[in-house]
């Protein structure tokens, strides 16, 4: 059975590798470099588990930029293309996704199609009509960058949103068979409910990050031991010890845009003060951290790493980059050490590829997460990392 996966990003490629352990999978991507990498069994992004699987697993997998060839004859099509936030509208930009669905409708409208990109509520149902795809479903992913294949193989749940029937059941069964975990909960629901589940899941995680950052604000301002406060909270099983490590604020590709999207979904007649407060809390946290750093009157601040997740190479929407801008607004000189980026400038800051030179040049080092590479300069590291993890 042929399965097409559109998009060789961390969601699409992880899905492709998971499914290619059991089926013929063809990946479609417009980026020729990504197509070449997939065919050479090289992950185009950092994910150690994914690369190990590409190296060793017997996969029936190939990639191409030829949309018609990829889509023709596919029994299933998984679509995982970016839906970035349009800053002008405050909504997710689904234009690229619409283009893909239009092509599927023209080439293979009989396929069972699963949207794995995050979308506004109501998109799936309207897209099914616009593009003539009778069996179009929204199947949200709940993956972590750097752990995407692991999370695909061990899903917390499988959610399929769309018209009830054989297509929804078949999609759920396909994903369950490809997973390594067993007894995975399956929820079949309307497309709009599934779209909301995805947006609300990320909004809750953002709220949790913001809450523990505010706990840290309280501890900082009252000279309390933040670690003791958080451990005391986390030992309550209703709260738990996860997503509780203070940071400079939530960031990355998913949480900020999904929070903004779900805000726009609420009717004005339905109260949503808590949801509205999440982004504001995050903004205040970054500003509070910038002011705390500037108050130390450093000659030069070095920002150590921009990536948001351990094991990831993605720094899109990094909270550390937002912090850089706030420090500059306060008149602080900033340099950046990010090994993934070549020497040059970013946001008006000098990129310093040499860690030795970076440590020597700045008198205060800002690190969202502590690292063994900073142990020799621990006395000048500013971080709110209490637990050594994401």
Number of C-alpha atoms within 10 A of each C-alpha: 10 17 24 26 28 28 25 27 17 23 24 24 25 25 27 30 28 24 24 21 16 15 17 17 27 22 31 27 21 14 12 13 11 23 22 16 15 21 16 13 19 16 23 17 20 17 21 17 15 23 18 13 18 19 14 9 12 12 20 16 20 20 26 20 17 12 18 14 14 24 27 16 16 21 15 24 25 23 27 24 22 20 19 19 19 12 10 6 9 13 21 19 18 20 12 13 21 15 12 19 25 19 16 23 20 15 17 21 21 18 23 21 30 24 23 21 23 28 26 21 21 16 16 23 20 11 17 20 11 13 19 17 22 18 20 28 28 30 27 23 22 18 18 16 21 21 20 23 27 19 19 26 21 17 20 16 15 20 25 27 25 24 17 15 10 10 20 25 14 13 19 18 14 14 17 21 14 19 18 14 14 11 8 14 11 15 14 19 17 18 24 18 17 24 26 18 16 23 25 18 15 19 25 15 15 24 22 19 23 28 18 21 25 18 16 24 18 15 17 14 8 10 9 13 12 22 19 11 15 20 13 12 16 16 11 10 8 8 11 14 15 11 16 24 22 28 25 29 27 26 22 20 17 20 21 19 25 25 23 20 22 20 22 16 14 12 9 8 6 7 10 12 9 9 19 15 14 23 22 11 18 24 18 15 22 23 20 16 21 22 15 13 19 19 10 9 12 16 13 15 26 28 26 26 21 27 23 23 18 15 14 16 17 19 19 14 19 21 22 26 21 19 23 28 18 19 21 16 11 15 10 19 19 24 23 28 23 18 16 13 15 11 15 11 13 13 14 13 17 16 22 23 17 12 16 9 11 20 19 11 16 20 17 24 27 24 21 22 25 20 14 7 10 16 11 9 13 14 11 16 19 20 16 22 18 16 12 10 15 15
